[in-house]
Amino acid sequence: PGSEKEWAQVRNHVEGMERTAEGLLVRYRGNDPYFSGPPLPGEGAAPLSVRFRFKSSATGACEIFYYKDAPKPGQSVKLPVSTANEWLETSVSIPALGKGLRLRIDPPGTNGTFVLASVQFDAVTTGQTGFYPSFDFRAAGSELGWDAAHDIAGLQRKPEGLAISISGKDPYLIGP
């Protein structure tokens, strides 16, 4: 949603943005580059599944904040970008935040280009209790689909649950 002008209104260390045949091309340089989209229309009464398609010339973590008034810790997801200049398609789940939801994208690294091809929103309307799925890591095969994305040496299912061997200061894993 929104034009490149609407995405360019809130930004930091972004040298330029333009629409190309591949998507919204963002050129950035500097510490903590980011850009935000316009407030989304709609009431925002349901949790959302947000699908992204993007590529980056830098590797590392792409952090996506979801917020109404200002980005806050705990209202973001980190997506690992392990290969430069390859398309990444991923979905993230965000809770219902009401009208005026915004997204802020912090591309990986401090210097490079980032192409945002698409952002698609789907309301999550399931008959399940609660918004997030449940995982029982005591069950065989429950560890499948989980990726030790950053600063994790290994994942091992044990009778009491999932054992995570942390190997750095910023560990995170990505689930199915």
LUMFI-645924 format. One record per residue (C-alpha): residue number from 0; x, y, z. Coordinates in Angstrom, 2 decimals. Each point is the difference from the previous one (the first is absolute). Layout:
<pts>
+-----+---------+---------+---------+
: pos :       x :       y :       z :
+-----+---------+---------+---------+
: NUM :       X :       Y :       Z :
...
+-----+---------+---------+---------+
</pts>
This chain:
<pts>
+-----+---------+---------+---------+
: pos :       x :       y :       z :
+-----+---------+---------+---------+
:   0 :    0.00 :    0.00 :    0.00 :
:   1 :    1.09 :    3.51 :   -0.63 :
:   2 :    2.26 :    1.64 :   -2.52 :
:   3 :    3.75 :    0.40 :    0.28 :
:   4 :   -0.64 :    3.58 :    1.24 :
:   5 :   -2.15 :   -1.29 :    2.86 :
:   6 :    2.69 :   -2.56 :    0.96 :
:   7 :    2.68 :    2.72 :   -0.07 :
:   8 :   -1.63 :    2.37 :    2.51 :
:   9 :    1.53 :   -1.63 :    3.10 :
:  10 :    3.56 :   -1.14 :   -0.59 :
:  11 :    3.53 :    0.00 :    1.37 :
:  12 :    3.27 :   -0.26 :   -1.97 :
:  13 :   -1.91 :   -0.66 :   -3.22 :
:  14 :    1.69 :    1.71 :   -2.94 :
:  15 :   -2.73 :   -0.67 :   -2.51 :
:  16 :   -3.13 :   -1.96 :   -0.85 :
:  17 :   -1.48 :   -0.69 :   -3.40 :
:  18 :   -2.47 :   -2.33 :   -1.62 :
:  19 :    1.64 :   -2.48 :   -2.40 :
:  20 :   -1.24 :   -3.00 :   -1.98 :
:  21 :    1.05 :   -2.21 :    2.96 :
:  22 :   -1.64 :    2.10 :    2.72 :
:  23 :    0.85 :    2.87 :    2.34 :
:  24 :    3.79 :    0.48 :   -0.18 :
:  25 :    1.50 :    1.48 :    3.18 :
:  26 :    3.62 :    1.20 :    0.10 :
:  27 :    1.38 :    0.44 :    3.52 :
:  28 :    3.23 :    0.91 :    1.78 :
:  29 :    0.58 :    0.53 :    3.73 :
:  30 :   -0.68 :   -1.49 :    3.40 :
:  31 :   -3.56 :   -1.31 :    0.58 :
:  32 :   -1.58 :    0.66 :   -3.41 :
:  33 :   -3.77 :   -0.32 :   -0.16 :
:  34 :   -3.12 :    1.09 :   -1.85 :
:  35 :   -3.67 :   -0.13 :    0.97 :
:  36 :   -3.16 :   -0.49 :   -1.97 :
:  37 :   -3.17 :    2.04 :    0.21 :
:  38 :   -2.70 :   -0.77 :    2.59 :
:  39 :   -2.06 :   -2.90 :   -1.29 :
:  40 :   -3.70 :    0.42 :   -0.70 :
:  41 :   -2.51 :   -2.18 :    1.81 :
:  42 :   -1.00 :   -0.58 :    3.56 :
:  43 :    2.82 :   -2.40 :    0.95 :
:  44 :   -2.30 :   -2.07 :    2.19 :
:  45 :    1.50 :   -3.37 :   -1.01 :
:  46 :    3.53 :   -1.36 :    0.25 :
:  47 :    1.84 :    0.06 :   -3.33 :
:  48 :    2.21 :   -2.26 :   -2.03 :
:  49 :    2.33 :    2.28 :   -1.98 :
:  50 :    1.85 :   -1.42 :   -3.01 :
:  51 :    3.18 :    1.72 :   -1.20 :
:  52 :    2.04 :   -0.46 :   -3.16 :
:  53 :    3.34 :    1.83 :    0.01 :
:  54 :    3.69 :   -0.24 :   -0.74 :
:  55 :    2.99 :    1.80 :    1.47 :
:  56 :    3.56 :    0.63 :   -1.15 :
:  57 :    1.11 :   -0.43 :    3.64 :
:  58 :   -0.30 :   -3.04 :    2.24 :
:  59 :   -0.99 :   -0.07 :    3.65 :
:  60 :   -3.37 :    0.58 :    1.63 :
:  61 :   -2.85 :    1.96 :   -1.52 :
:  62 :   -2.15 :    1.25 :    2.88 :
:  63 :   -3.66 :    0.85 :   -0.58 :
:  64 :   -1.82 :    2.06 :    2.62 :
:  65 :   -3.80 :    0.17 :    0.20 :
:  66 :   -1.47 :    2.91 :    1.95 :
:  67 :   -2.62 :    2.74 :    0.24 :
:  68 :    1.69 :    3.00 :    1.63 :
:  69 :    3.71 :   -0.84 :    0.19 :
:  70 :    2.12 :   -3.15 :   -0.41 :
:  71 :    0.65 :   -1.78 :    3.31 :
:  72 :    2.16 :   -2.91 :    1.13 :
:  73 :   -2.02 :   -3.19 :   -0.15 :
:  74 :   -2.06 :    1.18 :   -2.96 :
:  75 :    2.29 :   -1.30 :   -2.72 :
:  76 :    1.23 :   -3.12 :   -1.71 :
:  77 :    3.49 :   -0.69 :   -1.32 :
:  78 :    0.37 :   -1.77 :   -3.30 :
:  79 :    3.40 :   -1.49 :   -0.86 :
:  80 :    1.46 :    0.97 :   -3.37 :
:  81 :    2.73 :   -2.57 :   -0.55 :
:  82 :    0.63 :    0.52 :   -3.72 :
:  83 :    0.37 :    3.38 :   -1.68 :
:  84 :   -2.09 :    0.92 :   -3.04 :
:  85 :   -2.32 :   -3.02 :    0.17 :
:  86 :   -3.75 :    0.33 :    0.38 :
:  87 :   -1.39 :   -0.90 :    3.40 :
:  88 :   -3.69 :   -0.73 :    0.46 :
:  89 :   -1.24 :   -0.32 :    3.54 :
:  90 :   -3.06 :    0.49 :    2.19 :
:  91 :   -0.21 :    1.44 :    3.48 :
:  92 :   -2.90 :    0.09 :    2.43 :
:  93 :   -0.87 :    3.19 :    1.82 :
:  94 :   -2.68 :    0.60 :    2.62 :
:  95 :   -3.02 :    2.24 :   -0.51 :
:  96 :    1.08 :    3.57 :    0.75 :
:  97 :   -3.04 :    1.94 :   -1.17 :
:  98 :   -0.35 :    2.69 :   -2.62 :
:  99 :    3.15 :    1.76 :   -1.23 :
: 100 :    2.45 :   -2.93 :    0.02 :
: 101 :    3.37 :    0.85 :   -1.57 :
: 102 :    3.02 :   -2.04 :   -1.04 :
: 103 :    3.63 :    1.08 :    0.34 :
: 104 :    2.66 :   -1.93 :   -1.89 :
: 105 :    3.61 :    0.02 :    1.19 :
: 106 :    2.04 :   -1.58 :   -2.81 :
: 107 :    3.10 :   -2.00 :    0.92 :
: 108 :    3.40 :    1.65 :    0.29 :
: 109 :    0.95 :    3.66 :   -0.23 :
: 110 :    0.57 :    0.39 :   -3.73 :
: 111 :   -1.79 :   -1.45 :   -2.99 :
: 112 :   -3.20 :   -0.36 :   -1.93 :
: 113 :   -3.27 :   -1.60 :    0.98 :
: 114 :   -2.81 :   -0.86 :   -2.43 :
: 115 :   -3.48 :   -0.42 :    1.47 :
: 116 :   -2.04 :   -1.80 :   -2.67 :
: 117 :   -3.19 :   -0.55 :    1.97 :
: 118 :   -1.75 :    0.13 :    3.35 :
: 119 :   -3.31 :   -1.86 :    0.31 :
: 120 :   -2.34 :   -0.07 :    2.98 :
: 121 :   -2.45 :   -2.73 :    0.97 :
: 122 :   -2.25 :    0.12 :    3.03 :
: 123 :    0.42 :   -3.08 :    2.17 :
: 124 :   -3.44 :   -1.36 :    0.76 :
: 125 :    0.26 :   -3.49 :    1.40 :
: 126 :   -2.26 :   -1.83 :    2.38 :
: 127 :    2.98 :   -0.71 :    2.24 :
: 128 :    0.27 :    1.37 :    3.50 :
: 129 :    2.67 :    2.68 :    0.05 :
: 130 :    1.92 :    1.48 :   -2.89 :
: 131 :    3.29 :   -1.86 :   -0.01 :
: 132 :    0.35 :   -3.71 :   -0.73 :
: 133 :    1.12 :   -2.41 :    2.70 :
: 134 :    3.17 :   -2.08 :   -0.22 :
: 135 :    0.73 :   -2.98 :    2.23 :
: 136 :    3.71 :   -0.74 :   -0.41 :
: 137 :   -0.28 :   -3.20 :    2.02 :
: 138 :   -1.68 :   -1.68 :   -3.00 :
: 139 :    2.10 :   -1.75 :   -2.66 :
: 140 :    0.53 :    2.13 :   -3.10 :
: 141 :   -1.10 :    3.23 :    1.71 :
: 142 :    3.47 :    1.51 :   -0.51 :
: 143 :   -0.31 :   -0.29 :   -3.79 :
: 144 :   -0.41 :    3.30 :   -1.82 :
: 145 :    1.80 :    2.01 :    2.67 :
: 146 :    3.19 :    1.78 :   -1.10 :
: 147 :    2.86 :    0.99 :    2.31 :
: 148 :    0.25 :    3.34 :   -1.80 :
: 149 :    2.57 :    1.89 :    2.06 :
: 150 :    2.40 :   -0.68 :    2.88 :
: 151 :   -1.42 :   -3.47 :    0.64 :
: 152 :    2.39 :   -2.97 :   -0.26 :
: 153 :   -2.71 :   -2.64 :   -0.08 :
: 154 :   -3.55 :   -1.14 :    0.66 :
: 155 :   -0.76 :   -3.42 :    1.51 :
: 156 :   -3.32 :   -1.48 :    1.01 :
: 157 :    0.11 :   -1.61 :    3.44 :
: 158 :   -2.76 :   -1.64 :    2.08 :
: 159 :   -0.44 :    3.23 :    1.98 :
: 160 :   -0.09 :    2.29 :   -3.06 :
: 161 :    2.26 :    1.72 :   -2.52 :
: 162 :    3.62 :    0.48 :    1.14 :
: 163 :    1.54 :    3.12 :   -1.54 :
: 164 :    3.79 :    0.41 :    0.07 :
: 165 :    0.71 :    3.73 :   -0.06 :
: 166 :    3.29 :    1.09 :   -1.56 :
: 167 :   -0.17 :    3.80 :    0.06 :
: 168 :   -1.54 :    3.15 :    1.48 :
: 169 :   -2.97 :    0.38 :   -2.37 :
: 170 :   -1.58 :   -3.44 :   -0.42 :
: 171 :   -3.21 :   -0.48 :   -1.90 :
: 172 :   -1.72 :   -2.76 :   -1.87 :
: 173 :   -2.70 :   -0.01 :   -2.63 :
: 174 :   -2.95 :   -2.35 :    0.05 :
: 175 :   -2.25 :   -1.39 :   -2.66 :
+-----+---------+---------+---------+
</pts>
